[in-house]
Amino acid sequence: MVKGVVYTTGGTRRSVVALDAKSGELMWVYSLREGARAIAAPRQLSGRGLSYWTDGKGDDRVLFVSTGYNLVALNAHTGAPVRQFGKDGIVDLKVGAVVGKGEQIPLETGEIGLHSTPTVAKDVVIVGSSFREGLTVKTHNNTKGLVRAYDVRTGKTLWTFNTIPRPGEFGSDTWEKESWAINGNTGVWSQITVDEDAGLVYLPVEDPTSDLYGGHRPGNNLFGDSLVCLDLKTGQRKWHFQIVHHPIWDYDMPAAPILIDINVNGKPIKAVAQATKQGMLYVFDRISGQPVWPIEERPVPQTDVPGEKTSPTQPFPTKPPAYSRNGVLESDLIDFTPELHTQAVEQAKRYRLGPAFLPAVVSKAEGPLAALTAGTLSGGVNWPGSAADPEMHWFFTHACNACLAPLGLVAPPKEFSDLDYVMGTAGQQFRPILGGGEGLAADAPQRGGPVGGPTGPPPAAPAGRGAEGRGGAAGGRGGAGGGGGEGTASLSASISTRARSNGRRRTAIRRTTSATARCSAASMFRRPDRRAMSASS
């Protein structure tokens, strides 16, 4: 709300609405019909809102990213497009989005979008990028992620940051065998954060293509699953920290980095905190990028998937302790009675259990059907996000303790994908895993039509192989089901959330759980210890 007016977006076209805050009276509405662009767009039902800018002299604007990936500037008083911004109030964000070694994507059908709000800082508006659900992609050579800044008055491009570094750019050597040229994604689909006083921008970056298999992109793959700090004026990298090396878990940075001023051992620190799907909080000096508390490289389970090569270690923060479940072990299985425990152990034998960073396995009917862990895909914080109270010195974050993710891989039908493996379960018919709302916007055909989904029966899966189980975790980027296979739900019911030792330590985190997470936990698990934690440095 600004000056007594509520601005919001609504509907599948992300129509902008201005309402009188006192009466609720409609003041104006703006709707952009984009035709084929909207039909082909990812994240059609996920618009999160808009941004506001003023020069303090009467030039007041609202800005939003449309379903079809246009940046639109409107007069905040009338709803009319600001003609001097871009072309008649619109900047075409698909211009400059590329695949491969730099080929421009088609302006109507090219895959790229954004469901977060543009970030406005001073006279700069910053826009990220998002893509379709990455569990069963058609090609690893997808559109490349990028972040761009524009002059909020004119729409002129100020700078571009490539989240997949090109040759000669920092980090390009982390894409071995020149694999940068045949891979995409690494978008910034969550909210971008800016420290205006310091002139710094903080980017929470997602996975490269694809979410669970990276045999086509050897190396650590910067800036996938990283927190990246840029100069607000130039877009130049100031520092970065890769939270996941060679990302193959859908551990996108799902929430806005949170700026918080803290005091550690009597020393004031301007910090930035990044909550993660794996249920760990990474805290840095937001100016220098140095970890506030040590972050250790620890050995993690290694893959046995043909063609894949996982990083031998991953970074673990020593403080604060994990704020949600981040693993599934036999000791977590239900033990209300010896009989129930025996049944749970039998169910668990069909899966490979393990901690966070347990890699996916090639699904086999005789077992394992999948690797099973917690704190991945939709685990940890994900979309609900985080917040900090500067007076209480508390950090608040969503924690999903009930988010199990069976990580199984199958070979897709050759006519569907050029990847060696995608998410799936052995013995089940292959179906693509679609993101929440895929093909359901007002301008798009319903699922089953030519764009929203397959036009006829799904292609046959190779013998003994398939995808999208009837059970399993929700998709990491908007609720795509699948991957679990039969037995996942019953195994989920066999896992208890015992209060772990870190639930009794003093930590700088206070835990909050959404109503949805509480319902899920109540139906599948024992209730975890949810006591509020007191602050500590």
JOBEL-V420017 format. One record per residue. RES is the residue in one small letter. BURIAL is 1 if it has 24 or more other ideal C-beta (glycine too) atoms within 12 Angstrom, else 0. Layout:
<<RES	BURIAL> <RES	BURIAL>>
This chain:
<<m	0> <v	0> <k	0> <g	0> <v	1> <v	1> <y	1> <t	1> <t	1> <g	1> <g	1> <t	1> <r	1> <r	1> <s	1> <v	1> <v	1> <a	1> <l	0> <d	0> <a	0> <k	0> <s	0> <g	0> <e	0> <l	0> <m	1> <w	0> <v	0> <y	1> <s	1> <l	1> <r	0> <e	1> <g	0> <a	0> <r	1> <a	1> <i	1> <a	1> <a	1> <p	1> <r	1> <q	1> <l	1> <s	1> <g	1> <r	1> <g	1> <l	1> <s	1> <y	1> <w	1> <t	0> <d	0> <g	0> <k	0> <g	0> <d	0> <d	1> <r	1> <v	1> <l	1> <f	1> <v	1> <s	1> <t	1> <g	1> <y	1> <n	1> <l	1> <v	1> <a	1> <l	1> <n	1> <a	1> <h	0> <t	0> <g	1> <a	0> <p	1> <v	1> <r	0> <q	0> <f	1> <g	1> <k	0> <d	0> <g	1> <i	1> <v	1> <d	1> <l	1> <k	1> <v	1> <g	1> <a	1> <v	1> <v	1> <g	0> <k	0> <g	0> <e	0> <q	0> <i	1> <p	0> <l	0> <e	0> <t	0> <g	1> <e	1> <i	1> <g	1> <l	1> <h	1> <s	1> <t	1> <p	1> <t	1> <v	1> <a	1> <k	0> <d	1> <v	1> <v	1> <i	1> <v	1> <g	1> <s	1> <s	1> <f	1> <r	1> <e	1> <g	1> <l	1> <t	1> <v	1> <k	1> <t	1> <h	1> <n	1> <n	1> <t	1> <k	1> <g	1> <l	1> <v	1> <r	1> <a	1> <y	1> <d	1> <v	1> <r	1> <t	0> <g	1> <k	0> <t	1> <l	1> <w	1> <t	1> <f	1> <n	1> <t	1> <i	1> <p	1> <r	1> <p	0> <g	0> <e	0> <f	0> <g	1> <s	0> <d	0> <t	1> <w	1> <e	0> <k	0> <e	0> <s	1> <w	1> <a	1> <i	1> <n	1> <g	1> <n	1> <t	1> <g	1> <v	1> <w	1> <s	1> <q	1> <i	1> <t	1> <v	1> <d	1> <e	0> <d	0> <a	1> <g	0> <l	1> <v	1> <y	1> <l	1> <p	1> <v	1> <e	1> <d	1> <p	1> <t	1> <s	1> <d	1> <l	1> <y	1> <g	1> <g	1> <h	1> <r	1> <p	1> <g	1> <n	1> <n	1> <l	1> <f	1> <g	1> <d	1> <s	1> <l	1> <v	1> <c	1> <l	1> <d	1> <l	1> <k	0> <t	0> <g	1> <q	0> <r	1> <k	1> <w	1> <h	1> <f	1> <q	1> <i	1> <v	1> <h	1> <h	1> <p	1> <i	1> <w	1> <d	1> <y	1> <d	1> <m	1> <p	1> <a	1> <a	1> <p	1> <i	1> <l	1> <i	1> <d	1> <i	1> <n	0> <v	1> <n	0> <g	0> <k	0> <p	0> <i	1> <k	1> <a	1> <v	1> <a	1> <q	1> <a	1> <t	1> <k	1> <q	1> <g	1> <m	1> <l	1> <y	1> <v	1> <f	1> <d	1> <r	1> <i	1> <s	0> <g	1> <q	0> <p	1> <v	1> <w	1> <p	0> <i	1> <e	0> <e	0> <r	0> <p	0> <v	1> <p	1> <q	0> <t	1> <d	0> <v	1> <p	0> <g	0> <e	1> <k	1> <t	1> <s	1> <p	0> <t	0> <q	1> <p	1> <f	1> <p	1> <t	0> <k	1> <p	1> <p	1> <a	1> <y	1> <s	1> <r	1> <n	1> <g	1> <v	1> <l	1> <e	1> <s	0> <d	1> <l	1> <i	1> <d	0> <f	0> <t	0> <p	0> <e	0> <l	0> <h	0> <t	0> <q	0> <a	1> <v	1> <e	0> <q	1> <a	1> <k	0> <r	1> <y	1> <r	1> <l	1> <g	1> <p	1> <a	1> <f	1> <l	1> <p	1> <a	1> <v	1> <v	1> <s	1> <k	1> <a	0> <e	0> <g	1> <p	1> <l	1> <a	1> <a	1> <l	1> <t	1> <a	1> <g	1> <t	1> <l	1> <s	1> <g	1> <g	1> <v	1> <n	1> <w	1> <p	1> <g	1> <s	1> <a	1> <a	1> <d	0> <p	0> <e	0> <m	0> <h	1> <w	1> <f	1> <f	1> <t	1> <h	1> <a	1> <c	1> <n	1> <a	1> <c	1> <l	1> <a	1> <p	1> <l	1> <g	1> <l	1> <v	1> <a	1> <p	1> <p	1> <k	0> <e	0> <f	1> <s	1> <d	1> <l	1> <d	0> <y	1> <v	1> <m	1> <g	1> <t	1> <a	1> <g	1> <q	1> <q	1> <f	1> <r	1> <p	1> <i	1> <l	1> <g	1> <g	1> <g	1> <e	1> <g	1> <l	1> <a	1> <a	1> <d	1> <a	1> <p	0> <q	0> <r	0> <g	0> <g	0> <p	0> <v	1> <g	1> <g	1> <p	1> <t	0> <g	0> <p	0> <p	1> <p	0> <a	0> <a	1> <p	1> <a	0> <g	0> <r	1> <g	1> <a	1> <e	1> <g	1> <r	0> <g	1> <g	1> <a	1> <a	1> <g	1> <g	1> <r	1> <g	1> <g	1> <a	1> <g	1> <g	1> <g	1> <g	1> <g	1> <e	1> <g	1> <t	1> <a	1> <s	1> <l	1> <s	1> <a	1> <s	1> <i	1> <s	1> <t	1> <r	1> <a	0> <r	1> <s	0> <n	1> <g	1> <r	0> <r	0> <r	0> <t	1> <a	1> <i	1> <r	1> <r	1> <t	1> <t	1> <s	1> <a	0> <t	0> <a	1> <r	0> <c	0> <s	1> <a	1> <a	0> <s	0> <m	1> <f	1> <r	1> <r	0> <p	1> <d	1> <r	0> <r	0> <a	0> <m	1> <s	0> <a	1> <s	0> <s	0>>
